[in-house]
Amino acid sequence: MASRSYTAIVEKEGTGYVALCPELDVASQGDTVESATANLKEAVEQFLESADPAEVERRLHIRSLSPALKRCIGKLRILSGPRSAFES
């Protein structure tokens, strides 16, 4: 099986962190950036193991992603900070 990298966006929410993989629309959470990222990795792995291949391909379709996210695909990028830091 070919290896692929996905984007991880991590934001502080309350006393914890929320992690999102926008390419697959999979999210998780944790008490720290590291635990949220590890939980997201596990959630993505479980999704890829159990999802129908057509669903994976549908979610990977990137026409609606912003140009900045399109450039991130293929790389693991961990962005952390207040939500306003990501708004343009």
C-alpha positions in Angstrom: 0.0 0.0 0.0 1.3 3.4 -0.9 2.1 5.9 1.9 0.4 9.3 1.9 0.6 12.3 4.2 -2.3 14.3 5.3 -2.8 17.8 6.9 -3.4 18.1 10.6 -4.8 21.3 11.9 -4.7 21.6 15.7 -6.6 24.4 17.6 -7.0 25.1 21.3 -10.6 24.8 22.4 -11.3 25.3 26.0 -8.9 23.4 28.2 -7.9 21.0 25.4 -7.1 20.7 21.7 -9.1 19.7 18.6 -7.3 18.2 15.7 -8.8 18.0 12.1 -7.7 16.3 8.9 -9.5 18.5 6.4 -8.8 16.2 3.4 -10.8 13.3 5.0 -13.0 15.4 7.3 -11.9 13.4 10.3 -11.4 15.0 13.7 -10.3 14.1 17.2 -9.3 15.8 20.4 -6.8 15.6 23.3 -5.6 17.4 26.4 -2.3 18.4 24.6 -1.3 19.1 21.0 0.6 15.9 21.1 -2.3 13.8 22.3 -4.7 15.4 19.9 -2.4 14.7 17.0 -1.8 11.1 18.1 -5.6 10.6 18.5 -6.2 12.2 15.0 -3.6 9.8 13.5 -5.4 6.9 15.0 -8.8 8.1 13.8 -7.5 8.6 10.3 -5.9 5.1 10.3 -9.2 3.6 11.5 -11.2 5.5 8.9 -8.9 4.4 6.1 -9.1 0.8 7.3 -12.9 0.7 7.5 -14.3 3.1 5.0 -15.5 2.1 1.5 -12.8 3.1 -1.1 -15.4 5.3 -2.9 -16.0 7.3 0.3 -12.3 7.8 0.8 -12.0 9.1 -2.8 -15.0 11.3 -2.4 -13.5 12.9 0.7 -10.1 13.4 -1.0 -11.7 15.5 -3.7 -10.2 18.9 -3.1 -12.2 21.3 -5.3 -13.7 23.0 -2.2 -10.5 23.4 -0.2 -8.8 26.8 0.0 -5.6 27.3 -2.1 -3.5 27.3 1.1 -4.8 23.9 2.0 -4.3 22.6 -1.5 -0.6 23.5 -1.1 -0.4 21.6 2.2 -1.7 18.3 0.8 1.1 15.8 0.7 2.8 17.3 3.8 2.0 17.0 7.5 1.5 20.5 8.8 0.6 21.1 12.4 -0.9 24.5 12.9 -1.6 25.6 16.4 -2.9 28.9 17.8 -6.0 30.8 18.3 -8.8 30.5 15.7 -8.3 34.1 14.6 -4.7 33.2 13.4 -6.3 31.0 10.7 -8.9 33.5 9.4 -8.1 35.7 6.5 
